[in-house]
Structures are given as structure tokens and as C-alpha cells.
Amino acid sequence: MQNIRNIAIIAHVDHGKTTLVDKILHFTNLFRDNDGTGDLILDNNDLERERGITIVAKNVSVEYKGVKINVIDTPGHADFGGEVERVLKMADGVVLLVDAFEGPMPQTRFVTQKALSLGLKPLVVVNKVDKENCRPEEVYENVFDLFFSLDATEEQLAFPVLYGSSKHGWMSTDWKEKKEDVSELLDAIINHFPPSPFVEGTLQMQITSLDYSTFVGRIAIGRVARGTIKEGQPISLVKRDGKIVKSRVKELHTFEGLGRRRVQEVKCGDICAVVGIEGFDIGDTIADFDNPEQLEVISIDEPTMNMLFTINNSPFFGKEGKLVTSRHIHDRLQKELEKNLALRVVPTESPDAWLVYGRGILHLSVLIETMRREGYELQVGQPQVILKEIDGKKCEPIEVLVVDVPAEVSGKVIELVTQRKGELLVMETKGEMQHLEFEIPSRGIIGLRNNVLTATAGEAVMAHRLKGYEPWRGTIPGRLHGVLISLDKGTTTAYSIDKLQDRGKFFVDPGVDIYEGQILGEHIRDNDLTINIVKGKQLTNMRASGTDDNTRIAPAIKFSLEESMEYIQADEYIEVTPQSIRLRKIYLTENERKVNAKKFQ
């Protein structure tokens, strides 16, 4: 009997998955006491650490009581659902982590649905029971109701439950009884989940993930579904479309701790990395050389949003980035397609522009942010939702939106969401917070987060997941205010900004280089206004530089990349370079904008 358990840890964002994996790694003595590993060991790229979220699924392996446990840490955001769908194929069971106060959230439902439909056995961990206002018993009931509503089998409904705190590193069967470590969780994993079965027969292994090494190139990662794979073995690679390519395994590695160990063979049930296979994609099957049999191809949910990616053609192109041509951007997008399953790239009529389809704003913004850090310069247009025609009716993606907000400002949130064609379904009190659930078109969510956070002084907690396609809900009002547009190229002056402050709020500080057609601020009215903030003070004998009032300028509003994506309209672009994010009109001169105004109505 093989002693291997393959488990995936799934949860909503910020419920403590990666922290729990840290504690498991430390408990199984993977590190020496003097190893300065820090926290969130698996969130190892800069973007994940800055945002505090998991973006890419990762696997590690620990040894406990003679059993090898392969742990897969998954993202919690529905935008990265493509990552979750493919790695669940490697697991025999899932550990579902739920916050003891918040309970199951929309994205918990999204990932749990995927796991239960694959027939995986669940184990529930109610986390953060040391928090104030926590309600572990109620949350346990909520999880049971969730499983029942997702058509779980009787075996899946008989799940064991543990309580504890990932942060403080303990797990227990009784939430009032604090333990010393996470051993009860590891015991439950060994006792509750079945060992990976050994299936006799010819080799079958699905590639569910990939890695890259500068020495050996692309590395295929997956779980051996049947038979045994050996170093030096000739194999057939069955592509998604059924085409067969002959190849050979050069090296085999299994996961050990955070690293890998080279081995001669890997038996069915274990997860391994294969070196030496060329031209594979995620979802392909590594099969027997003589009798190749394909495994069922991974099905991925369709994208719901697209954005236009184009080369940077602003007057400042090439000043900050090294990779600026259409060839650079095209090659980078093709490379991203290899590992980002939920992404699609479609060429447009222009050779310098592409439509990039993704799961949501966060999914696309992480790609743009990664590209700018690698030295790319590009421009992106307004995010658009993807519409479908079902039974002759125009349909659009509808999302379930959950907002937890202090009771005194819940009215403002309801007003903002209903303006965007949202419908209030649930309104209940959780402690001092009001729990609101809405159904809202995906396009209504674009730009909503900023408004809700402003109206609630930053206290609202929002989460949403895709429900499906429903008939078109009608037009949604766009941005309420126009923008201030630069008339000239040059450097901004404090004198001009000060004199124009009554016209609106500015996005630029004094002493910044700007160009004609750049968006400099938000107008107080609903129309666009062209202004000149490059002009300095005319100095004469009578008007010396320091005689009148010193300028008092309100601080400039600085947008993050996501906020910019939610702010811009159809006739605007975001210019993204390694050092700057600028907003601009597609047509830079006043004359061109007038000529092309009808295109964007």
C-alpha cells in the first residue's frame, strides 16, 4: 500500500490558507531553527507578497508519521479560478478553510463547487477561532448548508471538522480547547483521506502545471494517474486535440519539502516534475509509447471580460521601458498563454493591438503589472464584458456580490449598487456589521469598489463571483464627471495648478512632464475641459515671484492600476510603463477628438 496523500487547501481570500501551510512546514521540521524563512513562504513572488494574496497554485511535500503528504496551496480569488480548476485534478481530497466570523464567502462556494463535482472528499477547518465575535458553531452549520446546496453526496456531507488558529499554529476538535500544534490536523488528513490508489496498467499522466528553468527549459508537472513513469522512458505526448507526439523522459523529480529530489521512477498516485518533453501544454497527457490513451481534457470556465492591449504610441514612448515594440508584446502574451489557462489572446485588424480575454479585472491587472515590472511599455483600453446571444436574447454575465459593511452606512451601499442595476437579495445582521447580498451585472462591478469604499470610509468588505449569463439589464450610467485634459506639452507649474483648482481635482503634482491629450484631473462638471497647466507666472518689475500669496495646492489623487482600469471610459487609454501609470485620451489633439467623437457614443 502506498503511503501518499494528495490534498489541496481551498478557501476564500484572506482566510489563512498560506499561513496554515507555513505552520505545517514548520511543524514537520522542514527548516532548521536558524533558517530565516519569514511568513507566507509559498507566496514567493513580489506581487503576491505586496497584495497579500495567492495568485499561482503551488505544491510542497511534507513527511508525517511515515506518510508523504503533497500539499497544494490554491488561490482564493475567483479571477484565478483557472489555477484552481487544473490543480484540483492532482488532489484526492480538499481541506476547506473557513473564517470563524465571516463563514463561507462567495469564492468559497466557487472553489468548493469545483472540488465536490470532481468527487473529492472534504475536511473542514474553521479558522481564526481566537478572533472577537467569532461564531464557530454557526459557521459549521453554514458550511453544512453550503455542501447540501451544492448537491454533495452523503459521504461528502459526513465531513470531519477541526477548529483552530493558523496564525498561532494550533488545531483542535473542540474550539474551546486550545492545543499546542497542528498535529490533530495532520492526523485527520492521514485518517480521513484515502491513500492514493495504485492503478495497474500503461502510463497515464496529465500535465496540470508547468515550471521553467533556464538550464533545462520547460518542466511538466502533474500526477501519475496510472502505471509508472521512469527516467529515460520513451513516451507519447497526447495533445488536447488528440495529436500524438513521440518524446522521451530525460529526468524525473518528486517534490520534497519546498524543493525537488531527482528519482529513477515515480509510481501512480505521486506528483512529479518531468524534464525533457518539448512543445507540451497544460491539459496534455503523457502516455505509453506504443498504446497512448488520453485522459479527459481539463475544462476551464469561459472568460467574462476583455481589454485591448496595444503598443505605447504616446509622445513619451520608450523613455522608461526597454521592451516597447509590437513583437515584444506579442511574444510576451503568447508566453503567458502557456501557463495561464483562463486567458485568451485574439489578434485585431491592427498588427499593433490584441484583445486579451480574462476572468476579471484582477486577473488582467496582475498580467499588466507583471509585464510592466519586466520592462514592458504598453497601453490598455477600457475593460469590456463579453456578451452572448442565448435563445435569441442578448445576455450578459451576472455576478453575486457580497458586501459586509457597518450598519449605519449600509443605505449608501444599497443605493450605489441599485444605481448599477443590482438587486438586493439578502440583508442580515452579523454582529455590528450588515451583510448584504446582491445580483449585479459584471459591467456594474467595474468602478464600483472605489465608490463603495469612499461612501463607507474604507470599511466595506466586498467579494463577488460569477453566477452565469442572464438577459441584458439595460444601460448603466458611466462616470458622472468629465476630465481635465492637457492642452500643451511641458512641465506642470504650481502657479497654474493653483489657479485652476476650482475647476476640479488633479491627478498630477507640480514639476511633472506631461503631453498634449494627457488626462490631468477630474472636472467638476460632466463635460471634458482642455486646460493649460504648463504656463508659468509672467514676472515683471511689479510682479516678482514671491510677492503674492504662496500657492496652496491640494495633494494629487494617485490611482492604482486597478483603479485606473475602473476609471477610464471608451475613448481613453491607460499608458503603462515600468515607472508610471498615465491616463490619456485615445486621440491626443482637440481637433482629432471632435472629428472622432461619434465613434464612442
C-alpha positions in Angstrom: 0.0 0.0 0.0 1.3 3.4 -0.9 1.6 6.0 1.8 0.8 9.1 -0.1 -1.9 11.7 0.4 -2.5 14.4 -2.1 -4.6 17.3 -0.6 -5.5 20.8 -1.9 -6.1 23.6 0.6 -9.0 25.8 -0.6 -10.6 28.9 0.9 -11.8 32.4 0.3 -9.2 35.2 0.1 -7.6 36.1 3.5 -9.0 33.1 5.4 -5.5 31.8 6.2 -4.5 29.1 3.6 -0.9 30.1 3.1 -0.4 30.8 6.8 -1.6 27.3 7.6 0.8 25.8 5.1 3.6 27.7 6.8 2.7 26.1 10.1 2.5 22.6 8.6 6.0 23.2 7.1 7.4 24.4 10.4 5.7 21.6 12.5 7.2 18.8 10.3 10.7 20.3 10.9 11.3 21.2 7.3 13.5 24.1 8.4 16.3 24.4 10.9 15.6 26.7 13.9 18.1 29.3 12.5 16.5 29.4 9.0 15.1 32.9 8.4 12.2 31.8 6.3 9.7 34.6 7.4 6.0 34.3 6.8 3.9 33.3 3.8 6.7 31.1 2.5 4.7 29.9 -0.6 3.7 33.5 -1.7 7.2 33.8 -3.2 6.8 36.4 -5.9 6.8 40.2 -5.3 3.2 40.7 -6.5 1.8 38.0 -4.1 3.7 39.5 -1.2 2.6 43.1 -1.9 -1.0 42.2 -2.3 -1.2 39.6 0.3 -2.9 37.1 -2.0 -2.0 33.8 -3.7 -2.0 34.1 -7.5 -0.3 30.9 -8.6 -1.1 27.5 -7.2 2.0 25.8 -5.7 2.8 22.4 -4.3 5.1 21.3 -1.4 5.5 17.9 0.3 5.9 17.0 3.9 6.6 13.8 5.7 4.5 12.9 8.8 4.4 9.5 10.6 5.9 7.8 7.6 3.3 9.2 5.2 4.1 11.6 2.4 1.6 14.4 2.2 1.6 16.5 -1.0 0.0 19.9 -0.1 -1.3 22.1 -2.9 -1.9 25.8 -2.0 -4.5 27.3 -4.2 -5.6 30.9 -4.9 -8.8 32.2 -3.3 -9.9 34.8 -5.9 -12.4 33.7 -8.5 -10.3 35.6 -11.0 -7.7 32.9 -10.7 -10.2 30.1 -10.9 -8.2 28.7 -13.9 -5.4 27.9 -11.5 -7.7 26.1 -9.1 -9.5 24.0 -11.7 -6.4 22.5 -13.1 -4.6 21.7 -9.7 -7.7 20.1 -8.2 -7.1 17.3 -10.7 -3.9 16.4 -8.7 -5.7 16.0 -5.4 -7.5 13.1 -3.6 -9.1 15.4 -1.1 -9.6 19.0 -0.1 -9.1 20.9 3.2 -11.7 23.7 3.2 -10.7 26.6 5.4 -13.4 28.9 6.6 -13.1 32.1 8.7 -14.9 31.6 12.1 -16.5 35.1 11.8 -17.2 35.5 8.1 -18.3 32.0 7.3 -18.5 30.7 3.7 -18.0 33.5 1.3 -18.8 33.7 -2.5 -15.4 32.4 -3.6 -15.5 29.6 -1.0 -18.6 28.5 -2.8 -17.0 28.8 -6.2 -14.0 26.6 -5.4 -16.0 24.1 -3.2 -18.4 23.5 -6.1 -15.4 22.5 -8.3 -14.0 20.2 -5.7 -17.3 18.4 -4.9 -18.1 18.0 -8.6 -14.8 16.1 -9.0 -15.8 13.8 -6.2 -13.1 14.9 -3.8 -13.5 14.2 0.0 -13.7 17.3 2.1 -12.2 18.1 5.5 -13.4 21.4 7.1 -11.2 23.7 9.2 -12.9 26.6 11.0 -10.0 29.0 11.3 -9.4 32.2 13.4 -11.5 31.0 16.4 -9.4 33.3 18.6 -11.0 36.4 16.9 -13.5 38.5 18.7 -17.2 38.0 17.7 -16.3 34.6 16.2 -19.2 32.1 15.8 -17.7 28.7 15.1 -20.9 26.6 15.6 -23.0 28.8 13.3 -20.2 28.7 10.7 -20.1 24.9 10.9 -23.9 24.9 10.2 -23.4 27.3 7.3 -20.8 25.1 5.7 -23.1 22.1 6.0 -25.9 24.1 4.3 -23.4 25.1 1.6 -22.4 21.5 0.9 -26.0 20.4 0.8 -27.0 23.2 -1.6 -24.1 22.1 -3.9 -25.5 18.5 -4.1 -22.8 16.9 -2.1 -23.0 13.1 -1.7 -23.8 11.5 1.7 -20.1 10.6 2.1 -19.1 14.2 1.4 -21.6 15.5 3.9 -20.2 13.3 6.6 -17.1 15.6 6.8 -14.9 15.9 9.9 -14.4 19.4 11.3 -11.5 20.9 13.1 -11.2 24.3 14.8 -8.1 26.4 15.4 -5.9 29.3 14.5 -3.4 29.2 11.6 -1.7 32.3 12.9 -1.0 30.8 16.3 -0.3 27.4 14.9 -2.8 25.1 16.6 -5.8 22.9 15.6 -8.3 21.0 17.8 -11.5 19.1 17.5 -13.1 21.4 20.2 -12.7 25.2 19.6 -12.7 26.0 23.3 -9.8 23.7 23.9 -6.5 25.3 22.7 -3.8 22.8 21.6 0.0 23.2 21.1 0.4 22.4 17.4 -1.3 21.3 14.2 -0.7 17.6 14.7 -4.5 16.9 15.0 -5.0 18.3 11.5 -2.2 16.1 10.1 -3.7 13.1 11.9 -7.1 13.9 10.5 -5.6 14.1 6.9 -4.0 10.7 7.3 -7.0 9.0 8.8 -9.8 10.7 6.8 -8.3 10.8 3.3 -7.7 7.5 1.4 -4.1 6.7 0.3 -3.5 7.4 -3.4 -4.6 4.2 -5.1 -2.1 2.3 -7.3 -3.7 1.7 -10.7 -2.1 -1.1 -12.8 -1.7 -0.5 -16.5 0.1 1.5 -19.1 1.4 5.0 -18.2 -1.1 7.9 -18.0 -0.2 11.3 -16.5 -1.9 14.7 -17.1 0.1 17.9 -17.2 -1.6 20.2 -14.8 1.1 22.8 -14.1 4.4 23.9 -15.6 7.7 25.4 -14.4 10.6 26.9 -16.2 14.3 26.6 -15.7 17.0 28.5 -17.6 19.1 25.3 -17.8 16.6 22.7 -19.0 13.7 24.7 -20.3 10.1 23.9 -19.6 9.2 21.3 -17.0 5.9 19.4 -16.9 4.3 18.9 -13.6 1.4 16.5 -12.9 0.1 13.5 -11.0 0.7 10.0 -12.4 -2.8 8.6 -12.9 -1.9 5.1 -13.9 1.2 2.9 -14.2 4.8 4.0 -13.5 7.0 6.6 -15.2 10.8 6.1 -15.4 13.8 8.2 -16.3 14.9 7.6 -19.9 11.5 6.1 -20.8 10.1 6.8 -24.4 6.6 8.2 -24.2 3.8 9.6 -26.3 2.5 13.1 -25.7 -1.2 13.3 -26.5 -2.2 16.9 -27.2 -5.5 18.4 -26.3 -6.8 18.0 -29.9 -5.7 14.3 -30.0 -2.5 14.7 -32.0 0.3 12.4 -30.8 4.0 13.5 -30.5 6.7 11.0 -29.6 9.2 12.0 -26.9 11.5 10.8 -24.1 11.8 11.5 -20.4 15.2 12.9 -19.6 14.9 13.5 -15.8 12.3 12.8 -13.1 11.9 14.8 -9.9 9.5 14.3 -7.0 8.6 17.1 -4.5 10.3 17.0 -1.2 9.7 19.9 1.2 10.0 23.2 -0.8 12.4 21.7 -3.3 12.6 18.6 -5.6 14.6 15.4 -5.5 15.7 13.5 -8.6 14.5 9.9 -8.8 14.6 7.0 -11.2 10.9 6.2 -11.2 7.6 7.6 -9.9 4.6 5.3 -9.2 1.0 6.0 -9.8 -0.6 8.5 -7.2 2.5 10.7 -6.7 3.1 14.2 -8.1 6.2 14.6 -10.1 8.1 17.0 -12.5 9.2 15.7 -15.9 12.2 17.2 -17.8 12.9 16.8 -21.5 9.5 16.9 -23.1 9.1 19.6 -25.8 6.0 21.5 -27.0 3.6 20.5 -24.3 0.6 22.5 -23.0 -1.4 22.3 -19.8 -4.0 19.6 -20.2 -1.9 17.3 -22.4 -1.5 13.6 -21.4 1.9 11.8 -21.1 1.0 8.3 -22.2 2.5 4.9 -23.1 4.8 4.9 -26.2 3.0 2.1 -28.0 -0.6 2.4 -26.8 -1.3 6.0 -25.9 -4.6 6.7 -24.1 -5.7 10.3 -23.5 -7.1 11.4 -20.1 -10.1 13.7 -20.1 -9.1 17.3 -21.0 -9.3 19.9 -18.3 -12.4 22.1 -18.9 -11.9 25.7 -18.0 -14.7 28.3 -17.4 -15.0 30.9 -20.2 -13.5 34.4 -19.7 -16.0 37.1 -18.9 -14.1 40.3 -19.7 -11.7 41.6 -22.4 -9.3 44.5 -22.8 -7.5 46.0 -25.8 -3.7 45.7 -25.4 -1.7 47.9 -27.8 1.8 49.4 -28.2 2.6 52.6 -26.4 2.4 55.4 -29.1 2.3 58.4 -26.7 4.9 61.2 -27.0 6.8 59.6 -24.1 7.2 56.1 -25.5 10.5 54.3 -24.9 11.6 56.7 -22.2 11.2 54.3 -19.3 10.8 50.8 -20.8 13.2 48.6 -22.8 10.5 46.4 -24.4 8.2 48.6 -26.5 7.6 47.1 -29.9 4.6 45.0 -31.0 6.8 41.9 -31.4 7.9 42.2 -27.8 4.3 42.5 -26.5 3.0 39.7 -28.8 5.8 37.3 -27.7 5.1 38.0 -24.1 1.3 37.4 -24.4 2.0 34.1 -26.2 4.3 33.1 -23.4 1.6 33.9 -20.8 -0.9 31.7 -22.6 1.3 28.6 -22.0 0.6 28.7 -18.2 -2.4 30.9 -17.8 -5.3 28.7 -18.8 -8.1 31.1 -18.3 -6.5 33.7 -20.7 -7.3 34.1 -24.4 -5.5 36.4 -26.9 -7.2 37.4 -30.2 -5.5 39.5 -32.9 -7.3 42.6 -34.1 -7.3 44.3 -37.5 -4.3 46.4 -36.4 -1.0 44.5 -36.1 -0.1 46.5 -33.0 -3.2 45.7 -30.9 -4.7 42.5 -29.3 -7.9 41.7 -27.5 -7.0 39.9 -24.2 -9.8 37.9 -22.6 -9.7 37.1 -18.9 -11.7 36.2 -15.8 -12.0 39.7 -14.3 -10.2 43.0 -13.6 -7.8 41.4 -11.1 -6.8 38.6 -13.5 -6.0 41.1 -16.2 -4.3 43.7 -13.9 -1.9 41.1 -12.5 -0.8 40.3 -16.0 -0.3 44.0 -16.8 1.5 44.7 -13.6 3.9 41.7 -14.2 4.6 43.0 -17.7 5.5 46.5 -16.6 7.8 45.1 -13.9 9.6 43.1 -16.6 10.3 46.3 -18.5 7.4 46.4 -21.0 5.6 49.6 -22.1 2.0 49.2 -23.4 -1.4 50.9 -23.4 -4.7 49.2 -22.4 -8.2 50.3 -23.2 -11.4 50.1 -21.1 -12.4 46.7 -19.8 -15.5 45.3 -21.7 -17.7 42.4 -20.6 -18.3 39.6 -23.1 -22.0 39.4 -24.3 -23.6 36.2 -25.6 -26.8 35.5 -27.5 -28.9 32.8 -25.8 -32.2 31.8 -27.4 -32.2 34.9 -29.5 -31.8 37.2 -26.4 -28.8 39.4 -25.7 -27.3 38.1 -22.4 -24.6 39.4 -20.1 -22.6 37.9 -17.2 -24.3 38.4 -13.8 -22.3 38.2 -10.5 -23.3 37.5 -6.9 -21.9 40.4 -4.9 -21.5 40.2 -1.1 -20.8 43.4 0.9 -20.2 43.4 4.7 -20.5 47.0 5.9 -21.2 48.9 9.2 -25.0 49.2 9.7 -25.1 53.0 9.6 -23.7 53.2 6.1 -25.5 50.2 4.5 -28.1 52.5 2.9 -25.4 54.3 0.9 -24.1 50.9 -0.4 -27.5 49.7 -1.4 -28.1 53.0 -3.3 -24.8 52.7 -5.2 -25.4 49.1 -6.2 -29.0 49.6 -7.3 -28.0 52.5 -9.5 -25.9 49.9 -11.4 -28.8 47.6 -11.9 -28.1 45.5 -8.8 -30.9 43.7 -7.0 -30.7 43.2 -3.2 -31.4 39.5 -2.3 -30.3 39.1 1.3 -29.9 41.6 4.2 -28.9 40.3 7.6 -27.1 41.5 10.7 -23.7 39.8 11.7 -22.5 41.3 14.9 -22.0 45.0 14.3 -21.9 44.6 10.6 -24.7 44.4 8.0 -24.4 41.5 5.5 -25.7 42.4 2.0 -26.0 40.1 -1.0 -26.9 41.4 -4.5 -27.1 40.1 -8.0 -25.5 42.6 -10.3 -24.2 42.7 -14.0 -20.4 42.2 -14.3 -20.2 45.6 -16.0 -21.8 47.2 -12.9 -18.9 46.0 -10.7 -16.4 47.8 -12.9 -15.7 51.1 -11.0 -18.0 50.1 -8.0 -15.3 49.3 -5.4 -13.9 52.8 -5.4 -17.3 54.4 -4.9 -18.3 51.9 -2.1 -15.0 52.4 -0.2 -15.4 56.2 -0.5 -19.0 56.1 0.8 -18.2 53.8 3.7 -14.8 55.5 4.7 -13.0 52.3 3.7 -14.9 50.0 6.0 -16.8 47.8 3.4 -15.5 44.3 2.6 -16.6 43.3 -0.9 -16.4 39.9 -2.7 -18.1 38.6 -5.9 -18.3 35.5 -8.1 -19.8 34.8 -11.4 -23.3 33.3 -11.3 -23.9 32.9 -15.1 -25.4 34.6 -18.1 -28.8 36.3 -17.9 -30.7 38.7 -20.2 -29.3 42.2 -20.6 -30.3 44.5 -17.7 -30.2 47.8 -19.6 -27.8 50.7 -19.7 -25.8 51.6 -16.6 -24.7 55.3 -16.1 -21.0 55.7 -16.6 -18.6 58.2 -14.9 -20.5 61.2 -13.6 -17.8 63.8 -14.2 -15.7 64.8 -17.2 -11.9 65.1 -17.2 -9.3 67.8 -17.4 -7.2 67.4 -20.5 -3.7 68.9 -21.2 -3.6 71.5 -24.0 0.2 71.5 -24.3 3.4 69.5 -23.7 5.8 70.7 -21.0 6.3 70.6 -17.2 3.5 71.4 -14.8 3.8 74.6 -12.7 2.4 75.1 -9.2 1.2 78.6 -10.3 -1.1 77.2 -13.0 -2.4 74.3 -10.9 -3.2 76.7 -8.1 -5.2 79.0 -10.3 -7.2 76.1 -11.8 -8.1 74.2 -8.6 -11.7 75.5 -8.7 -12.1 73.5 -11.9 -11.7 70.1 -10.4 -9.3 67.6 -8.6 -5.8 67.0 -10.1 -4.0 63.7 -10.7 -0.6 65.3 -11.3 1.8 67.2 -9.0 3.8 70.4 -9.9 7.1 69.8 -11.8 5.8 66.7 -13.7 6.4 66.3 -17.5 3.1 66.0 -19.4 2.0 65.9 -23.0 -1.0 67.1 -25.1 -4.1 64.9 -24.6 -3.0 63.5 -21.2 -5.7 63.4 -18.6 -4.7 65.6 -15.7 -7.7 65.5 -13.4 -11.4 65.2 -12.9 -13.6 68.1 -13.9 -16.4 69.4 -11.5 -18.9 69.2 -14.4 -19.9 66.3 -16.7 -18.1 67.6 -19.8 -14.3 67.4 -20.6 -12.3 70.6 -20.3 -8.9 71.3 -22.0 -6.6 73.3 -19.8 -3.0 74.6 -19.8 -1.0 74.0 -16.6 2.4 74.4 -18.2 2.1 78.2 -18.2 4.3 79.9 -15.6 3.8 83.3 -13.9 4.7 86.3 -16.0 7.4 88.1 -14.0 7.9 91.9 -14.3 9.3 94.6 -12.0 5.8 94.9 -10.5 5.2 91.2 -10.2 8.1 89.5 -8.5 8.0 85.8 -7.9 7.3 86.0 -4.1 5.0 89.0 -3.7 1.6 87.4 -3.9 0.1 84.6 -1.8 2.1 81.4 -1.8 0.4 78.6 -3.7 -1.7 76.1 -1.6 -2.3 73.0 -3.7 -4.4 70.0 -2.7 -2.4 66.7 -2.9 -2.8 65.0 -6.3 -5.0 61.9 -6.5 -2.9 58.8 -7.3 -4.7 55.8 -8.9 -3.5 52.2 -8.6 -3.6 50.2 -11.9 -7.0 48.6 -11.0 -8.5 51.9 -10.0 -7.3 53.4 -13.4 -8.9 50.4 -15.2 -12.2 51.1 -13.5 -12.0 54.9 -14.0 -11.3 55.2 -17.8 -14.1 55.5 -20.5 -14.3 54.1 -24.0 -12.3 57.0 -25.6 -9.4 56.7 -23.1 -6.3 54.6 -22.6 -4.0 53.8 -19.7 -0.4 54.2 -20.6 1.6 51.7 -18.5 5.4 51.9 -18.2 7.8 50.5 -15.7 7.8 53.7 -13.7 4.5 55.5 -14.5 0.7 54.9 -15.0 -0.7 57.8 -17.0 -4.3 58.3 -18.3 -4.8 59.7 -21.7 -7.3 60.3 -24.5 -7.0 57.9 -27.5 -7.0 61.0 -29.8 -4.5 63.5 -28.3 -5.4 66.7 -30.1 -8.6 68.6 -29.6 -9.3 68.6 -33.4 -9.0 64.8 -33.7 -11.3 64.3 -30.7 -14.0 66.4 -32.3 -13.7 64.5 -35.6 -13.9 61.1 -33.9 -16.4 61.9 -31.2 -19.2 59.8 -32.8 -17.2 56.6 -32.6 -17.5 56.5 -28.8 -21.2 57.5 -28.3 
